[in-house]
Amino acid sequence: MYKIPSLPTNKTKPQAIAILTSGGDSPGMNPAIRGVVRAALHKGIKVYGINKGYSGLIIGDMVEMDSASVTNIVQRGGTLLKSDRCLAFKDPTVRHQAALVLKEKNIDALVVIGGDGSLTGAHLLTQENNIKVIGLPGTIDNDIYGTDDTIGFDTAVNTALDAIDKIRDTALSHESLFLVEVMGRNSGFIATHVGIACGAEMVVVPEYEIKPETICFQLANNRLLGKGASGIIVVAEGQTPGLTTHLANVLAQHKLEAKVCILGHIQRGGSPSGHDRVLASCLGSTAVNYLCAGYNDVMIGVRDNAITETPLKDIIEKNKKLDDTFFELALLLHK
Ligand code: ATP
């Protein structure tokens, strides 16, 4: 349960808002869209759904939404509005064009659901043009400053766990070692959570260097403790493609044979978990309250179980760090 702020509706309540999803899709974007649409309609605000993120915005590809537009989507993965990566939006003249599209339709504010790249685009749009923006953290990576949780993270962790529990059966039957790669180019949030929850023998994340010798030592120690020869090592994908295969090759040089399993995009899809549905619904509907209270240029997230706002500027400038103690816990539990 989240503590939802009670916000005043100020006199400049928007008449019409638009909503888009951008960057990598994440499970829970649909309930977030539904939350925005239903809360806005409840307040008598028109809502336009923009197709394909910023790519759709700059060409005015949008439709007015009603309550029925978001029927039967709360349980669906992906995003009803589709998503895209639109490099052109990095150009200020293109963002100006996007603002004109919104103004022509008398749209006062834009709700952007996406990762830190998408939120950067939203921040620049409002800074350069007289359009209000509110961001929602929609990414499986949970790597956004200003929020403890992001829409899709819980589902992605559970999807990875479901797969790893199955891999564990094979690992035990064949007494083999698996390196399971999960998503996380710059951050080890997914890997660390998954590692703790699946009882991984080791977790490898971009934030900390783990030497192959440490992995070999850990697995040799497991055998001495009578834990058998099988094992799961969870590896965050990191920035270099092929990192997990490379690690398997390095371990082979240390006479430790490991099979590689890359979970990949399976982690992005699927029905959002109950947790993500509730989170997304609360963030989506509260975003409308923030707009009605006159807020602009903020992301609505969750801190200490309370829905709260953070300036988009801070989200862009500051990094969310994986907690040292939390990561150490992931390693300690398997000794
Ligand atoms: P995820 O990392 O979860 O996939 P994201 O939102 O960080 O999500 P990006 O590909 O980084 O994904 O960004 C999505 C889109 O946001 C970009 O394609 C672009 O349209 C816009 N965007 C990203 N960075 C900027 C920027 N610096 N200036 C303007 N727009 C940006």
Residues whose N, C-alpha, C, O or C-beta is under 5 A from the ligand:
A	BS01	ATP	S22 G23 G24 Y54 D84 R85 C86 L87 F89 K90 G114 G115 D116 G117 S118 T120 G121 G138 T139
